[in-house]
């Protein structure tokens, strides 16, 4: 009868990360592994597989964020990739994203490179709960999501509106008492609302209750089963934290790439439409973040933000805040006022310490 060890035991035995062991199990690189609940178990006599890691990026159908998010980086990814630090996947073997949002850069990194350790964080507890449920319980999540999609698409406009607001009320009730028993339900409602609300926003009132109105999508994809399963696989071994960006301090070292995507500094007053949590993110917060970023001088850091020069050439807020770092102005397609048809190419900032 075979004796087994855990992924943690194998990681210590082979001097690699637990995440790496999990990946080897998923890729059938270790003979006779098995699942015990949600945990991989490995024959105790198994030997460490030969390291055959290569770039894994599937250009045809990669895993992508399972939600929409204001300021998401999907469109800007081809540019952001050009600014990844040298030696990604070789000397740079850890990745941190402390303000993860939808995680477009996260999933690009996970699709492309084999990281030993990955840490993501956000102050939005319902967002991090959704990430955990996708990682740990994808099948349990898919069931209610598929039911929400079938119901939503079967209704006319008036009935859809009633259904949406009923689901929103249900979500707000559940998030007032978050616990392990309602984590899947909260994640399913979170994703449903994200896919059907106005512009995929996440906005809350002063009581912390979600208050975004319904959007006007005719056939929203609410349950993307294939992508949920792909993202679940990629998230195995990823450490998911709830808290502000200081939470990652203990995990960052010289082999870490850290990407910050904070709420953008608004270019105009009408652009400051919401906050993602009950708290806003003002200039004082931008300054505190900038000071924290500059303190991470032992790691490779990139930060995105808006470019004030789009509307005022003399506004050097970020040039002064990140003086001494590399400030790159890159082209992006964004709206710089409240009118949805007033979109075009403007500059955004990609700031690096390398």
C-alpha positions as CSV (number, residue, x, y, z in Angstrom):
1,X,0.0,0.0,0.0
2,X,1.4,3.3,-1.0
3,X,2.3,5.9,1.6
4,X,1.6,9.5,0.7
5,X,2.9,13.0,1.6
6,X,1.3,16.4,1.2
7,X,2.3,19.1,-1.3
8,X,3.8,21.0,1.5
9,X,5.9,18.0,2.6
10,X,7.1,17.4,-1.0
11,X,8.0,21.1,-1.4
12,X,10.2,20.9,1.7
13,X,11.7,17.6,0.6
14,X,12.5,18.8,-2.9
15,X,13.4,22.5,-2.0
16,X,10.8,24.0,-4.2
17,X,7.6,25.9,-3.5
18,X,4.3,24.3,-2.7
19,X,2.7,26.1,-5.7
20,X,5.3,24.4,-7.9
21,X,4.4,21.0,-6.5
22,X,0.7,21.7,-7.1
23,X,1.5,22.6,-10.7
24,X,3.5,19.4,-11.2
25,X,0.6,17.4,-9.9
26,X,-1.9,19.2,-12.2
27,X,0.4,18.6,-15.2
28,X,0.6,14.9,-14.4
29,X,4.4,15.2,-14.0
30,X,4.4,13.1,-10.8
31,X,3.2,9.4,-11.1
32,X,0.4,8.1,-8.9
33,X,-0.7,11.4,-7.3
34,X,-4.2,11.7,-6.0
35,X,-6.7,14.1,-4.6
36,X,-7.9,13.9,-1.1
37,X,-10.7,16.4,-0.9
38,X,-9.2,19.6,-2.2
39,X,-5.6,18.5,-1.3
40,X,-3.0,16.8,-3.5
41,X,-1.3,13.8,-2.0
42,X,2.0,12.4,-3.5
43,X,3.6,9.0,-3.1
44,X,6.3,9.4,-0.4
45,X,8.8,7.6,-2.7
46,X,8.2,10.0,-5.6
47,X,11.2,11.8,-7.0
48,X,11.4,15.4,-8.0
49,X,10.6,15.7,-11.8
50,X,13.2,17.2,-14.1
51,X,12.6,20.9,-14.4
52,X,11.2,21.4,-17.9
53,X,9.6,24.8,-17.5
54,X,8.9,26.9,-20.5
55,X,6.7,29.8,-21.4
56,X,3.1,28.5,-21.2
57,X,1.1,31.3,-22.7
58,X,-1.7,30.0,-24.9
59,X,-2.3,32.8,-27.4
60,X,-5.4,31.2,-28.9
61,X,-7.5,30.8,-25.7
62,X,-5.8,31.9,-22.5
63,X,-7.5,32.1,-19.2
64,X,-8.8,35.7,-18.6
65,X,-10.4,37.6,-15.7
66,X,-13.7,36.1,-14.6
67,X,-15.1,39.6,-13.8
68,X,-15.1,43.1,-15.3
69,X,-13.6,45.9,-13.4
70,X,-13.4,49.7,-13.7
71,X,-9.9,50.6,-15.1
72,X,-9.2,46.9,-16.1
73,X,-5.9,46.4,-17.9
74,X,-7.1,44.0,-20.6
75,X,-6.7,46.6,-23.5
76,X,-3.3,47.8,-22.2
77,X,-1.8,44.3,-21.7
78,X,0.3,44.2,-24.9
79,X,2.0,47.5,-23.7
80,X,2.4,46.4,-20.1
81,X,4.1,43.2,-21.1
82,X,6.9,45.2,-22.7
83,X,7.6,46.7,-19.3
84,X,7.8,43.5,-17.3
85,X,11.2,43.3,-15.5
86,X,14.1,41.3,-17.1
87,X,14.5,37.7,-16.1
88,X,10.8,37.1,-15.4
89,X,10.4,33.4,-14.7
90,X,14.1,32.8,-14.1
91,X,15.5,35.1,-11.4
92,X,12.1,36.8,-10.8
93,X,10.2,33.9,-9.4
94,X,7.6,35.6,-7.1
95,X,4.7,37.8,-8.1
96,X,2.6,40.2,-5.9
97,X,-0.4,42.2,-6.9
98,X,-1.7,44.1,-3.9
99,X,-4.6,45.9,-5.6
100,X,-5.7,43.1,-7.8
101,X,-9.1,44.1,-9.1
102,X,-10.1,41.8,-12.0
103,X,-6.4,40.7,-12.2
104,X,-5.7,41.1,-16.0
105,X,-2.0,41.3,-15.3
106,X,-2.2,38.5,-12.7
107,X,-3.7,36.1,-15.3
108,X,-1.2,37.2,-17.9
109,X,1.6,36.4,-15.6
110,X,0.1,33.0,-14.6
111,X,-0.6,32.1,-18.2
112,X,2.9,33.0,-19.2
113,X,5.4,32.3,-16.5
114,X,5.9,29.6,-13.8
115,X,6.1,31.5,-10.6
116,X,7.1,29.8,-7.3
117,X,5.0,32.1,-5.2
118,X,2.1,34.4,-6.1
119,X,0.3,36.7,-3.7
120,X,-2.7,38.9,-4.4
121,X,-4.5,41.3,-2.2
122,X,-7.4,43.7,-2.2
123,X,-9.4,45.7,0.4
124,X,-12.7,44.5,-1.2
125,X,-13.6,41.5,0.8
126,X,-16.2,40.3,-1.6
127,X,-13.8,40.5,-4.5
128,X,-11.2,38.4,-2.6
129,X,-13.9,36.0,-1.6
130,X,-14.8,35.5,-5.3
131,X,-11.2,34.7,-6.1
132,X,-11.0,32.1,-3.3
133,X,-14.3,30.5,-4.4
134,X,-13.1,30.3,-8.0
135,X,-9.8,28.8,-6.8
136,X,-11.3,26.3,-4.3
137,X,-14.9,25.5,-5.3
138,X,-15.3,26.2,-9.1
139,X,-18.0,23.5,-9.6
140,X,-20.0,24.7,-6.6
141,X,-19.9,28.2,-8.1
142,X,-20.8,27.2,-11.6
143,X,-24.1,25.6,-10.5
144,X,-25.8,28.8,-9.2
145,X,-24.2,31.0,-11.8
146,X,-25.6,28.9,-14.6
147,X,-29.0,29.1,-13.0
148,X,-28.7,32.9,-12.7
149,X,-27.8,33.1,-16.4
150,X,-30.6,30.9,-17.6
151,X,-33.1,32.8,-15.5
152,X,-31.8,36.3,-16.5
153,X,-31.8,35.6,-20.2
154,X,-35.3,34.1,-20.1
155,X,-36.9,37.3,-18.8
156,X,-38.1,40.4,-20.6
157,X,-36.6,43.8,-19.8
158,X,-39.1,44.7,-17.0
159,X,-38.8,41.3,-15.3
160,X,-35.0,41.3,-15.7
161,X,-34.9,44.6,-13.8
162,X,-37.0,43.1,-11.0
163,X,-34.8,40.0,-10.9
164,X,-31.6,42.0,-10.8
165,X,-32.8,44.2,-7.9
166,X,-34.0,41.1,-6.0
167,X,-30.5,39.6,-6.4
168,X,-28.9,42.8,-5.4
169,X,-31.0,42.8,-2.2
170,X,-30.0,39.2,-1.5
171,X,-26.3,40.0,-2.0
172,X,-26.5,43.0,0.4
173,X,-28.2,40.8,3.0
174,X,-25.5,38.1,2.7
175,X,-22.5,40.4,2.9
176,X,-23.7,41.8,6.2
177,X,-22.9,38.4,7.7
178,X,-20.1,36.9,5.7
179,X,-19.0,33.4,6.7
180,X,-17.8,30.1,5.2
181,X,-21.4,28.8,4.8
182,X,-22.4,31.6,2.4
183,X,-19.1,32.2,0.7
184,X,-20.2,30.4,-2.6
185,X,-23.5,32.2,-2.6
186,X,-21.9,35.6,-2.1
187,X,-19.4,34.9,-4.9
188,X,-22.1,33.8,-7.3
189,X,-24.2,36.9,-6.6
190,X,-21.1,39.1,-6.8
191,X,-20.3,37.7,-10.3
192,X,-23.9,37.9,-11.4
193,X,-24.2,41.5,-10.4
194,X,-20.8,42.3,-11.9
195,X,-21.9,40.9,-15.3
196,X,-25.3,42.6,-15.4
197,X,-24.8,45.9,-13.6
198,X,-24.0,49.3,-15.2
199,X,-20.5,49.1,-16.7
200,X,-19.4,46.3,-14.4
201,X,-18.9,48.8,-11.5
202,X,-18.5,47.9,-7.9
203,X,-19.7,50.8,-5.8
204,X,-21.1,50.9,-2.3
205,X,-22.9,53.4,-0.1
206,X,-21.8,54.6,3.3
207,X,-23.2,51.5,4.9
208,X,-21.1,49.3,2.6
209,X,-24.0,48.1,0.5
210,X,-23.7,47.6,-3.2
211,X,-25.8,50.2,-5.0
212,X,-25.0,50.0,-8.7
213,X,-28.1,50.0,-11.0
214,X,-28.7,47.4,-13.7
215,X,-26.9,47.7,-17.0
216,X,-28.5,47.3,-20.4
217,X,-26.8,44.2,-21.8
218,X,-29.0,42.0,-24.1
219,X,-27.1,38.7,-23.7
220,X,-24.5,39.0,-20.9
221,X,-22.3,36.0,-20.4
222,X,-22.8,35.4,-16.7
223,X,-21.4,31.9,-16.4
224,X,-18.3,31.2,-18.5
225,X,-17.8,27.7,-17.3
226,X,-14.7,27.0,-19.4
227,X,-12.9,30.2,-18.2
228,X,-13.9,29.6,-14.5
229,X,-12.2,26.2,-14.7
230,X,-9.1,27.6,-16.4
231,X,-8.8,30.4,-13.9
232,X,-9.4,28.0,-11.0
233,X,-6.5,25.9,-12.2
234,X,-4.2,28.9,-12.5
235,X,-5.1,30.1,-9.0
236,X,-4.0,26.9,-7.3
237,X,-1.3,27.7,-4.8
238,X,-2.0,31.5,-5.1
239,X,-2.2,33.2,-1.7
240,X,-5.2,35.5,-1.5
241,X,-5.2,38.2,1.1
242,X,-7.9,40.7,2.2
243,X,-6.4,44.0,3.3
244,X,-4.6,47.1,2.0
245,X,-1.3,47.0,0.1
246,X,0.8,46.9,3.3
247,X,-0.3,43.3,3.7
248,X,2.3,42.2,1.1
249,X,5.3,43.6,2.9
250,X,6.4,40.3,4.5
251,X,6.4,38.5,1.1
252,X,8.5,40.9,-1.0
253,X,12.1,40.3,-1.7
254,X,14.7,40.8,-4.4
255,X,13.2,38.0,-6.5
256,X,9.7,39.6,-6.5
257,X,7.8,41.5,-9.2
258,X,5.2,43.7,-7.6
259,X,2.5,45.4,-9.7
260,X,0.3,48.1,-8.3
261,X,-2.9,49.2,-10.1
262,X,-4.5,51.7,-7.6
263,X,-7.7,53.7,-8.2
264,X,-6.6,56.2,-10.8
265,X,-6.2,59.9,-9.8
266,X,-9.2,61.5,-11.7
267,X,-8.3,63.7,-14.6
268,X,-11.5,65.7,-14.2
269,X,-14.1,66.2,-11.5
270,X,-16.7,64.2,-13.5
271,X,-14.3,61.3,-13.7
272,X,-14.4,60.8,-10.0
273,X,-17.5,58.8,-10.1
274,X,-17.1,56.3,-7.3
275,X,-15.0,54.4,-4.9
276,X,-14.6,50.6,-5.0
277,X,-15.0,50.3,-1.2
278,X,-16.7,52.5,1.4
279,X,-13.5,54.7,1.4
280,X,-12.3,57.0,-1.3
281,X,-8.7,57.2,-2.6
282,X,-7.6,60.8,-2.7
283,X,-4.3,62.6,-3.3
284,X,-3.1,61.9,0.3
285,X,-3.6,58.2,-0.4
286,X,-1.7,58.4,-3.6
287,X,1.2,60.0,-1.8
288,X,1.2,57.4,0.9
289,X,1.1,54.7,-1.7
290,X,4.0,56.4,-3.6
291,X,6.1,56.4,-0.4
292,X,5.4,52.7,0.2
293,X,6.3,51.9,-3.4
294,X,9.6,53.7,-3.1
295,X,10.3,51.8,0.1
296,X,10.2,48.5,-1.9
297,X,13.6,49.3,-3.5
298,X,14.8,45.7,-3.1
299,X,12.2,44.3,-5.5
300,X,11.0,45.0,-9.0
301,X,8.0,47.4,-8.9
302,X,5.6,48.7,-11.5
303,X,2.7,51.0,-10.9
304,X,-0.1,52.2,-13.3
305,X,-1.9,55.5,-13.0
306,X,-3.5,58.3,-15.0
307,X,-1.4,61.0,-16.6
308,X,-2.4,64.5,-15.5
309,X,-0.7,66.0,-18.6
310,X,-3.7,64.8,-20.6
311,X,-5.7,67.8,-19.3
312,X,-3.0,70.0,-17.7
313,X,0.6,70.1,-18.9
314,X,1.7,71.8,-15.7
315,X,0.2,69.2,-13.4
316,X,3.3,67.3,-12.3
317,X,1.7,65.4,-9.4
318,X,3.1,62.0,-10.3
319,X,6.3,63.3,-11.9
320,X,7.1,64.8,-8.5
321,X,5.8,61.9,-6.4
322,X,7.8,59.3,-8.3
323,X,10.9,61.5,-8.9
324,X,13.9,59.2,-9.3
325,X,11.9,56.3,-10.8
326,X,11.3,55.6,-14.5
327,X,8.1,57.4,-15.6
328,X,6.8,56.0,-18.9
329,X,3.9,57.6,-20.8
330,X,2.0,55.0,-22.8
331,X,-1.0,55.3,-25.1
332,X,-4.3,53.9,-24.0
333,X,-8.0,54.2,-25.0
334,X,-10.0,55.8,-22.2
335,X,-12.8,58.2,-21.6
336,X,-11.6,61.4,-19.9
337,X,-15.0,62.9,-19.2
338,X,-18.5,61.7,-18.2
339,X,-19.7,61.2,-21.7
340,X,-19.3,57.7,-22.9
341,X,-18.8,58.8,-26.5
342,X,-15.9,61.0,-25.6
343,X,-13.3,58.4,-25.9
344,X,-10.0,58.4,-27.6
345,X,-6.3,57.7,-27.2
346,X,-4.7,59.4,-24.1
347,X,-1.6,58.7,-22.1
348,X,-1.4,56.6,-19.0
349,X,1.6,56.2,-16.7
350,X,3.6,53.1,-16.2
351,X,6.2,53.8,-13.5
352,X,9.0,51.3,-12.7
353,X,12.0,51.2,-10.3
354,X,14.1,49.2,-12.8
